[in-house]
Structure formats: structure tokens, C-alpha cells
Amino acid sequence: MDVKQKIIDAVKSAAESAISDGVLKSTGDLPEISLEVPPKKEFGDFSTNFAMQSAKIFHAAPKKIAEEIKNRIAADWLEKIEIAGAGFMNFYLKSDVIYGELKNIYDGLENFGQLPNKKNIPIQIEYVSANPTGLLHVGHGRGAAAGSAIVNILRAAGFNVESEYYINDAGNQMENLAKSVNARYLELLGQKVEFPENGYHAVDIIDTAKKIVERDGDKYLNLPEDERLKILENLAYADKLAELKKDLSNFKVEFDKWYSERTLHPDKINDAVKVLRERGEIYEKDGALWLNSTKYGDDKDRVVVRENGVPTYLAADIAYHKDKFERGFSQLINLWGADHHGYICRVKAAMSALGFNADNLKILLLQMVSLYRGGELVKMSKRTGESITLRELMEEVGTDAARYFFLMRSIDSQLDFDLDLAKKQSSENPVYYIQYAHARICSIFRQAEENNLKLIDAPKFSMMTTAAEIDLINKIFEYPDEIEKAAAEFAPQKIARYAYDLAAQFHSFYRDCRILGVDEDLAKARLALVKITAHTIKHALNLLGVSAPTSM
């Protein structure tokens, strides 16, 4: 917002003036000036803790710093500045400034929620990346919801973001998939077969085999086993990947790029190993090649190529992340399951060994999801006896509820998912509560149209002076800051919470402020405010990948 930047510029200018006059003596660079919207209107329109943040630099008490800055700020848009607590500075704007800012939002409503462009900071975010050997489970669902929401939020914050799915389609898991489907294929054709020891037992393996039999019959039955396994591996891989993409699409998740691990073998892996050897970061021991990862903080060195010449999974990951950096991204973000915690250090060590800045690789860890029904922990699917899949979750509670519930809590905290609550059509259900606010606004517009009440280009916003109106306006003003913070912290739960709070503020406004049957100018001003509210709710829900219904 323009007024926010005015306050920041005024504080910075006042601090520099105090330094220039020798009143404040600086021993370092000024800290960044951040503004917050206070929780209560009596604490002003904006506040800053700059005086406390700069106390060490000025070697002065925060209150003294705040007083010096306050005395050097005078602006026609400012009503007053009050100093509170240990040195908070609370800024009270003149009412016409608030209404002017609201009009700026109204005039450029299509772009409200889209922050200034930061295209010079290209970011790549990789998430889900489950093996294409079975259906996605609820843990993958949390990663899919969080990853796609973070992508949306970063883009709204102005970043140039590319999303990527890393397909783990090389290695033992693909051999085990082929053996598993082969066993089910033979069983379906009446053959007696021993199921492989490391095979996949899930029902979807049988489903894949059934599809092959229905399409091709016993076409592969009499082939040599090696040949049949190769064919079935390719058929099963295609089927599993298609099902995986289908579930993600139904969950409102789309990727800019699908990256196959197979493309790393052997050339890119060999190249990464060669570079590490040339840099003196790999040594040979017991016939294997080891990465000197302890040099970069790992608890032990790691094997990159086994003594039989087969690269480890780490080798593929090193080549993959090397490829990512070489594609020109300023920052790489990976969402991994919490069980990968110990893997972070070795990948970062490898990036440092390759000469990249490991700090530009950020790993976000997703904690576990526990499903509850009737207050009881749900571990297995009633249908299959296996772990509950994302597909089943969507069928039970719907995509919107599933996504919102996944995003309500910080990804680094355990999530208890209440299935009964997610299905409730009442204000107890947070996603229903927010969606109902949007639907209610759409109903208001339908009623307004029936009463020939129309939006105008220049509403008289200054007619709105009640607490409910001002509180709703101030809550709308917070939205760009919430996007900025959510992007900086990779925290979609901030947008989920904001959407809920905005809906609550609107419901209070709706209770206290009539639109129809009041002075026409006031009605049109309130209708314009409601339009801004609807846009903001919808925008926030879109960032979360949740729909904004027009009726409920």
C-alpha cells in the first residue's frame, strides 16, 4: 500500500536525520523497518518495533529512539503517533487517508493480492515426487496441498516460480513393481506363482494387472520371463503415472515440469561424479567411491558409487540437484517427508562440494498426518485394508475440505485431521465458514440487482464510520502483508488463517450493517466494500487451491 511505504520512508528519514544531527549515534546499518496492523483499532492503523530493533545499533533506550523519530515526523496524512510499551510506535492515519487507500484498492481490484514483480529471483519448488508404484496416500496429499499452495503464494508475492515433480522411475522400486504386476498378471491368467518377497501387495497392483489382461489378454504369457517383465514394467509404469497425475489433477495440483530420474542415468550421474573427483571431493575406499561429506558438516562420509560400479540413490540426487542449479534457479525448495530429516545434510554437503551455495537449497519437512473419525484414529481403509489413499480422502470429504484442512497447520507440525468436522456443513467447519461468507456476498449482489442497486466508480467510502465497517476495511488492508509473510516463511497456514479471520470480520459486518434499505450513498459504499471483500476471500482461497462458491 502507498501509505505503508510512506510510513516506512518517514521512519527511515527521521532516523537518518537524528543520526545526521548527532542525536542518535549509529554503529551499523539500520535494520529493516517492518509494519504490522495492530490487533485492536485503539493501537492505531500501523505499528513498528523499529526502535527496539535498532537499540543495539544506536546504543540507546528504545523509548528514547522512538521519541526522537516521532518528533521528526510530520505529514498531512498522519493524525498522530503514540509510543507504547517498551518502544512500539503506533501510527494513526487521518480518516481520509484510509478511505483513499480503500478507493485505490477498489479502482485496481483485479490486481489486489498480486505484489510487485520479482522476476529476477527465479525459484524452483519440487514436491510430492512419490514413487510411481502405487496410489498417493494422505501424507502425499499434505505435501501436494502445501507445495501447490506455496507455489501460488510465491507467485502472488511476485516471484518467478517453476514447480517440478521428480519421478523416481529408476532403481529397485521399478523392478519390484514389474515383479509384482507380473505375479498378479499370471495369477489372473490361472497360473500358480509365488509372490515376490519385496513385491507390492496393494489392491491397485491387481487393478493394474487387470487392465493389462483386459486390453492384451494372454499376449505376454508365453514370453521369456525377462522379456515379459520388461514389457509389464513399462505398461505398469505408464498406468501408475497416469493414475498419479489423475489424482493430482483432481486435487487441483499441476506441475510445470515432470522430471524423470531415468534421464540422469548414466551420463548426468557420471558427470557429477567426475566433477566431484576433479574438485578432490571424492575418494576411493574398499573399491567404492565416497563423498567427503564430513568436510561439510555431515556425520559421516557417504558412498556415491558402490564397489560393483552401481551408483547409489545419493549419486542420482547429487546429479539431479546439480542439474537444477545449472538451470539457473536462484533458490531450490524441496518438500520432503519428515523421515528424510537425516538426508538433508548429505545433499547440502554434496552441493557445497560441487561449488554451489548450499544455503540456496531449502528443505521443508512435512510432518505426519493422523486421520480421526468419531474421535478414533483411522489407520486403514475399510475398502482395501491398506493405508488410506488421497483418492479415498477426496471421495469422503471433498477436495476443498481436504486441501484446507491440510493447510490449516504449519507443515512442520503434526496434523490431526478430523474427518467428521471436514464433512460438516456448519460454521464449525472452517472451510465451510469461509466459503459461506463468499456465497453470502454473492447473494447480496443478487438481492442488490433485484433492487436496482448498482456499483459505481466513486463510492462515498467516507460514509462508513462504524466499528464493523472500519474493522473490515483494516482486515482487507492486511492482505498484501499476509501474502508477503506467507511467502517469506513458506507458510500457507497464514493465508488459511487470514481467510478465516476475514470471513469472520465480514460475518460481523453483515450482522451489524445493512446494505438494502439504508441511505443510497451509504448502501453503494457498503456494496463496494463487500465487492472488495469477495475478491479478497476468493483470491485467498485460490492461493490455497480451494473454490469460492457463489451459492451454498
C-alpha positions in Angstrom: 0.0 0.0 0.0 1.2 3.5 -0.7 0.5 4.7 2.8 2.6 1.9 4.3 5.6 2.9 2.2 5.1 6.5 3.3 5.3 5.4 6.9 8.4 3.3 6.3 10.1 6.2 4.4 9.1 8.7 7.1 10.6 6.5 9.9 13.8 5.9 7.9 14.2 9.6 7.0 13.6 10.6 10.7 16.2 8.1 11.9 18.8 9.3 9.3 18.0 12.9 10.4 18.6 12.1 14.0 21.9 10.5 13.0 22.9 13.4 10.9 22.2 15.8 13.8 24.2 13.7 16.2 21.3 13.0 18.5 21.5 9.3 17.7 24.9 7.7 17.1 24.8 4.7 14.7 27.3 1.9 14.9 25.9 -0.1 12.0 23.3 -0.4 9.2 19.7 0.4 10.1 17.5 -2.7 10.5 14.7 -3.3 8.0 11.6 -1.3 9.0 8.6 -3.6 9.2 5.0 -2.6 9.9 2.2 -4.5 11.5 -1.5 -3.9 11.7 -2.3 -3.9 15.4 -4.9 -6.4 16.7 -7.1 -3.6 18.0 -8.0 -0.3 16.4 -7.1 1.7 19.6 -3.5 0.8 19.0 -3.5 2.6 15.6 -3.6 1.7 12.0 0.0 0.5 11.8 2.8 -0.1 14.3 6.5 -0.8 14.2 9.1 -2.2 16.6 11.9 -0.4 14.8 13.0 1.4 18.0 13.6 -1.8 19.7 15.2 -3.4 16.7 17.7 -0.6 16.4 18.5 -0.2 20.1 21.8 -2.1 19.8 22.9 0.0 16.8 22.1 3.3 18.5 23.2 2.1 22.0 20.1 3.9 23.3 16.9 3.0 25.0 14.1 2.1 22.6 11.8 4.7 24.1 14.3 7.5 23.5 14.8 6.3 19.9 11.1 6.2 19.4 10.7 9.8 20.8 13.4 11.2 18.6 11.9 9.6 15.5 8.3 10.7 16.5 9.4 14.3 16.9 10.9 14.4 13.4 7.8 13.1 11.6 5.2 15.5 10.3 2.8 14.6 7.5 -0.6 15.8 6.4 -1.8 12.1 6.1 -0.9 11.4 9.8 -3.2 12.0 12.7 -0.8 11.2 15.4 2.0 8.8 16.6 1.8 7.2 20.1 4.6 5.3 21.8 3.5 2.3 23.7 5.2 -0.4 25.8 8.9 -0.8 25.5 9.1 1.4 22.4 6.4 0.4 19.9 5.4 3.3 17.6 1.7 3.3 16.8 0.6 5.4 13.7 -2.9 6.8 13.5 -3.8 7.8 9.9 -6.3 10.5 9.1 -9.6 9.0 8.1 -9.5 10.4 4.5 -6.2 8.5 4.0 -7.9 5.3 5.0 -10.7 5.9 2.6 -8.3 7.0 -0.1 -6.4 3.7 0.2 -9.6 1.8 0.1 -10.5 3.6 -3.2 -7.1 2.7 -4.6 -7.8 -1.0 -3.9 -11.3 -0.7 -5.4 -10.0 1.0 -8.5 -7.4 -1.7 -9.1 -9.3 -4.6 -7.6 -8.3 -7.1 -10.3 -4.7 -6.8 -9.2 -5.3 -6.7 -5.4 -3.3 -9.6 -3.9 -0.6 -9.5 -6.7 2.5 -8.0 -5.3 5.3 -6.2 -7.3 7.2 -8.4 -9.7 10.5 -10.1 -8.5 11.3 -12.0 -11.7 15.0 -11.6 -11.1 14.6 -14.2 -8.3 13.7 -17.5 -10.1 12.7 -20.2 -7.7 12.1 -23.9 -8.3 10.0 -25.9 -5.9 9.8 -29.7 -6.1 7.2 -31.6 -4.1 5.3 -34.9 -3.8 7.8 -36.8 -6.0 6.3 -40.2 -4.9 7.5 -43.4 -6.5 5.2 -44.3 -9.4 4.5 -47.7 -7.9 1.1 -47.1 -6.3 -1.6 -44.6 -5.4 -0.9 -41.5 -3.4 -1.7 -41.7 0.3 -2.8 -38.9 2.7 0.8 -38.0 3.5 1.4 -37.3 -0.2 -1.8 -35.3 -0.1 -0.5 -32.9 2.6 2.7 -32.4 0.5 0.6 -31.8 -2.6 -1.6 -29.2 -0.9 1.3 -27.5 0.8 3.6 -27.5 -2.3 1.0 -26.2 -4.7 -0.2 -23.5 -2.2 3.4 -22.3 -1.6 3.8 -22.1 -5.4 0.6 -20.0 -5.6 1.7 -17.8 -2.7 5.2 -17.2 -4.1 3.7 -16.2 -7.4 1.3 -13.8 -5.8 4.3 -12.3 -3.9 5.9 -11.6 -7.3 8.4 -14.4 -7.6 9.1 -16.3 -10.8 8.4 -19.9 -9.7 8.6 -23.2 -11.5 7.1 -26.3 -10.0 8.5 -29.8 -10.6 7.7 -33.4 -9.9 10.8 -35.7 -9.7 9.7 -39.1 -11.0 11.5 -41.9 -9.1 11.4 -44.2 -12.1 14.8 -45.9 -11.8 16.1 -48.5 -9.4 14.8 -51.4 -7.4 11.3 -50.0 -6.9 10.7 -50.3 -10.6 12.0 -53.8 -10.7 9.7 -54.7 -7.7 6.8 -53.1 -9.5 7.4 -55.2 -12.6 7.7 -58.4 -10.5 4.5 -57.5 -8.5 2.4 -56.8 -11.6 3.9 -59.9 -13.3 2.8 -62.1 -10.4 -0.8 -60.7 -10.5 -0.9 -60.9 -14.2 0.0 -64.6 -14.1 -2.5 -65.3 -11.3 -5.3 -63.6 -13.3 -4.4 -66.0 -16.2 -4.7 -69.0 -13.9 -1.0 -69.6 -13.4 0.3 -70.6 -10.0 3.0 -68.2 -8.9 4.9 -67.3 -5.8 4.6 -63.6 -5.0 7.9 -61.8 -4.9 9.4 -61.2 -1.4 9.8 -57.4 -1.9 6.6 -57.1 -4.0 3.8 -54.5 -3.6 0.7 -56.0 -2.1 -1.7 -53.1 -2.5 -5.0 -53.7 -4.4 -4.1 -51.2 -7.0 -1.4 -53.6 -8.3 -4.2 -56.1 -9.0 -6.1 -53.3 -10.8 -3.1 -52.6 -13.0 -2.7 -56.2 -13.9 -6.5 -56.5 -14.7 -6.2 -53.6 -17.1 -3.4 -55.3 -18.9 -5.3 -58.6 -19.1 -8.5 -56.8 -20.3 -6.6 -55.0 -23.0 -4.0 -57.6 -24.1 -5.2 -60.9 -22.7 -2.5 -63.6 -22.5 -0.4 -61.9 -25.1 2.7 -61.8 -22.8 2.1 -65.2 -21.1 4.5 -67.3 -23.1 7.3 -64.8 -23.5 10.6 -65.4 -21.7 10.3 -64.0 -18.2 12.9 -61.3 -18.7 11.1 -60.0 -21.8 7.7 -60.2 -20.1 9.0 -58.4 -17.0 10.4 -55.5 -19.1 7.1 -55.1 -21.0 5.0 -55.3 -17.9 7.3 -52.8 -16.2 6.7 -50.3 -18.9 2.9 -50.9 -19.0 2.6 -50.7 -15.2 4.8 -47.6 -15.1 2.6 -45.8 -17.6 -0.6 -46.9 -15.8 0.7 -45.8 -12.3 2.0 -42.5 -13.6 -1.3 -41.8 -15.3 -3.3 -42.6 -12.1 -0.9 -40.4 -10.1 -1.4 -37.5 -12.5 -5.2 -38.0 -12.5 -5.3 -37.9 -8.6 -3.1 -34.8 -8.5 -5.2 -33.0 -11.2 -8.4 -33.8 -9.2 -6.6 -32.4 -6.2 -6.0 -29.2 -8.1 -2.3 -29.8 -8.4 -0.5 -29.2 -11.7 3.2 -29.2 -12.3 5.2 -27.1 -14.8 7.7 -29.9 -15.3 7.9 -33.7 -14.8 11.5 -34.8 -14.4 12.3 -38.4 -14.9 15.1 -39.9 -12.8 15.9 -42.2 -15.7 17.3 -39.2 -17.7 20.1 -38.9 -15.1 21.4 -42.4 -15.9 24.2 -42.7 -16.7 25.6 -39.5 -18.3 24.5 -36.9 -15.7 25.5 -39.1 -12.8 28.8 -39.8 -14.3 29.4 -36.1 -15.0 28.5 -35.2 -11.4 30.9 -37.8 -10.1 33.6 -36.6 -12.5 33.3 -33.0 -11.3 33.5 -34.1 -7.6 36.6 -36.2 -8.4 38.2 -33.2 -10.2 37.5 -31.0 -7.2 39.0 -33.5 -4.8 35.8 -34.2 -3.0 35.6 -37.9 -3.7 38.0 -40.7 -2.6 38.2 -44.4 -3.2 37.9 -46.9 -0.4 37.2 -50.7 -0.4 36.5 -50.4 -4.2 33.7 -47.8 -3.7 33.7 -44.1 -4.3 33.0 -42.0 -1.2 31.9 -38.3 -0.9 33.9 -36.4 1.7 30.7 -35.1 3.2 32.0 -34.8 6.8 34.1 -31.9 5.4 30.8 -30.0 5.1 29.1 -31.0 8.4 27.7 -34.5 7.7 28.2 -37.0 10.5 30.0 -39.5 8.1 31.2 -39.8 4.6 28.7 -41.3 2.1 29.1 -43.9 -0.7 28.3 -42.4 -4.1 29.3 -45.4 -6.3 29.3 -48.9 -4.9 32.2 -51.3 -5.4 30.2 -53.0 -8.1 30.0 -49.8 -10.1 26.3 -49.1 -9.4 25.6 -45.6 -8.3 23.7 -45.0 -5.0 20.5 -43.1 -4.7 22.5 -40.3 -3.4 24.5 -40.1 -6.6 21.3 -39.6 -8.6 20.2 -36.9 -6.1 23.5 -35.2 -6.5 23.2 -35.2 -10.3 19.6 -34.0 -10.1 20.3 -31.1 -7.8 23.4 -30.2 -9.8 21.1 -30.1 -12.9 18.6 -27.9 -11.0 21.2 -25.3 -10.1 22.6 -25.3 -13.6 19.2 -24.5 -14.9 19.7 -21.1 -13.4 17.4 -21.1 -10.3 18.4 -18.7 -7.5 16.7 -20.9 -4.9 15.7 -24.5 -4.8 12.9 -25.6 -2.4 12.2 -29.2 -1.7 9.3 -30.6 0.3 10.2 -33.9 1.9 8.7 -36.2 4.4 9.9 -35.9 8.0 11.6 -39.3 7.7 14.1 -37.7 5.3 15.5 -35.4 8.0 18.8 -37.2 8.1 19.2 -36.9 4.3 19.3 -33.1 4.3 22.9 -32.7 5.4 24.4 -35.1 2.9 22.6 -33.4 -0.1 23.6 -30.0 1.1 27.2 -31.3 1.6 27.2 -32.5 -2.0 26.1 -29.1 -3.3 28.9 -27.4 -1.3 31.3 -29.9 -2.7 30.2 -29.1 -6.2 30.8 -25.4 -5.5 27.2 -24.3 -5.2 25.9 -22.2 -2.3 24.1 -24.9 -0.2 22.1 -22.1 1.6 20.2 -21.7 -1.7 18.8 -25.2 -1.2 16.0 -25.1 1.3 14.3 -28.3 2.5 10.9 -28.1 4.1 9.9 -31.2 6.1 6.3 -32.4 6.3 5.2 -33.9 9.5 2.8 -36.9 9.7 -1.0 -36.8 9.2 -3.3 -38.7 11.5 -6.9 -39.2 10.4 -9.7 -39.3 13.0 -13.3 -40.5 12.6 -15.7 -40.4 15.6 -12.8 -39.4 17.8 -10.9 -42.6 16.9 -7.7 -42.9 15.0 -8.2 -44.3 11.5 -5.3 -46.3 10.2 -6.6 -48.5 7.4 -9.0 -48.1 4.5 -12.3 -50.0 5.0 -12.3 -50.8 1.3 -8.9 -52.2 0.9 -7.4 -52.8 4.3 -4.4 -50.8 3.3 -3.4 -47.2 4.1 -6.0 -44.6 3.2 -5.3 -43.1 -0.2 -5.7 -39.4 -1.2 -8.3 -40.6 -3.7 -10.4 -42.1 -0.9 -10.0 -38.9 1.2 -11.2 -36.7 -1.6 -14.2 -39.0 -2.1 -15.1 -38.8 1.6 -14.6 -35.1 2.5 -14.2 -33.4 -0.9 -11.2 -31.7 -2.4 -11.8 -28.3 -0.9 -12.1 -29.6 2.7 -9.1 -31.9 2.2 -6.9 -29.1 0.9 -7.9 -26.6 3.6 -7.5 -29.0 6.4 -4.1 -30.0 5.2 -3.2 -26.3 5.1 -4.6 -25.1 8.4 -1.5 -26.0 10.4 2.2 -25.4 9.8 3.7 -28.2 7.7 6.3 -28.8 10.4 3.7 -29.7 13.0 1.8 -33.0 13.4 -1.7 -32.7 11.8 -4.7 -34.4 13.3 -7.3 -34.4 10.5 -10.9 -34.7 11.8 -12.9 -36.4 9.0 -16.2 -35.7 10.7 -15.5 -32.0 11.0 -14.3 -31.7 7.4 -17.7 -33.0 6.2 -19.8 -30.7 8.4 -21.9 -28.1 6.7 -21.9 -25.6 9.5 -19.8 -22.7 10.9 -17.8 -25.3 13.0 -16.1 -26.3 9.7 -13.6 -23.6 8.9 -13.6 -24.1 5.1 -17.4 -24.1 5.0 -17.4 -21.0 7.2 -15.2 -19.1 4.7 -16.9 -20.4 1.6 -20.3 -19.4 3.1 -19.0 -15.9 3.5 -18.3 -15.7 -0.2 -21.6 -17.3 -1.1 -23.4 -14.9 1.1 -21.7 -11.9 -0.6 -22.8 -13.3 -4.0 -26.4 -13.5 -2.6 -26.1 -9.8 -1.5 -25.3 -8.9 -5.1 -28.2 -10.8 -6.4 -30.5 -9.0 -4.0 -29.0 -5.7 -4.8 -29.6 -6.3 -8.5 -33.2 -7.1 -7.8 -33.5 -3.8 -6.0 -31.7 -1.9 -8.8 -28.8 -1.1 -6.5 -25.6 -0.9 -8.6 -21.9 -0.4 -8.1 -20.5 3.0 -9.0 -17.0 4.2 -9.9 -16.6 6.6 -7.0 -18.4 5.3 -3.9 -18.5 7.6 -0.9 -16.4 5.4 1.4 -16.1 8.2 4.0 -19.8 7.5 4.9 -18.6 4.2 6.5 -17.6 5.1 10.1 -18.9 2.2 12.3 -16.6 -0.2 14.1 -17.8 -3.1 12.0 -17.0 -1.2 8.7 -13.6 0.1 9.8 -12.6 -3.3 11.2 -13.4 -5.0 7.9 -11.5 -2.3 6.0 -8.5 -2.7 8.2 -8.6 -6.5 7.8 -8.6 -6.1 4.0 -5.6 -3.7 4.3 -3.6 -6.6 6.0 -3.9 -8.9 3.0 -0.7 -7.9 1.0 1.3 -8.1 4.2 -0.1 -11.6 4.9 1.0 -12.7 1.4 4.4 -11.3 1.9 4.9 -13.0 5.2 3.4 -16.3 4.0 5.8 -16.3 1.0 8.9 -15.4 3.1 8.1 -18.2 5.6 6.7 -20.7 3.2 3.7 -20.7 5.4 0.3 -21.3 3.6 -1.3 -21.7 7.0 -1.1 -17.9 7.3 -3.3 -17.5 4.3 -5.7 -20.1 5.7 -5.9 -18.3 9.0 -6.3 -14.9 7.2 -9.1 -16.2 5.1 -10.9 -17.4 8.2 -10.4 -14.1 10.0 -11.6 -12.1 7.1 -14.7 -14.2 6.8 -15.4 -13.7 10.5 -14.9 -10.0 10.1 -17.4 -10.0 7.2 -19.9 -12.0 9.1 -19.7 -9.4 11.9 -20.1 -6.6 9.3 -23.1 -8.4 7.8 -24.8 -8.7 11.2 -24.3 -5.0 12.1 -24.5 -3.2 8.7 -27.5 -3.3 6.4 -27.0 -2.7 2.7 -30.6 -2.6 1.4 -33.0 -0.1 3.0 -30.4 2.5 4.1 -29.3 5.8 2.5 -28.4 5.1 -1.1 -24.9 6.5 -1.0 -24.1 4.5 2.1 -25.6 1.4 0.5 -23.4 1.8 -2.5 -20.3 2.4 -0.4 -21.1 -0.8 1.6 -21.7 -2.7 -1.6 -18.3 -1.6 -2.9 -16.7 -2.8 0.4 -18.5 -6.1 0.0 -17.2 -6.4 -3.5 -13.6 -5.9 -2.3 -14.2 -8.4 0.5 -15.5 -11.0 -2.0 -12.4 -10.5 -4.2 -10.1 -10.9 -1.3 -11.7 -14.1 0.1 -11.8 -15.6 -3.4 -8.1 -14.7 -4.0 -7.0 -16.1 -0.7 -9.0 -19.4 -1.3 -7.5 -19.6 -4.8 -4.0 -19.4 -3.3 -5.0 -22.4 -1.2 -6.4 -24.2 -4.1 -9.9 -24.0 -2.6 -13.0 -23.0 -4.6 -15.1 -19.9 -3.8 -18.8 -21.0 -4.4 -21.4 -18.4 -5.4 -24.2 -20.3 -3.6 -24.4 -22.8 -0.8 
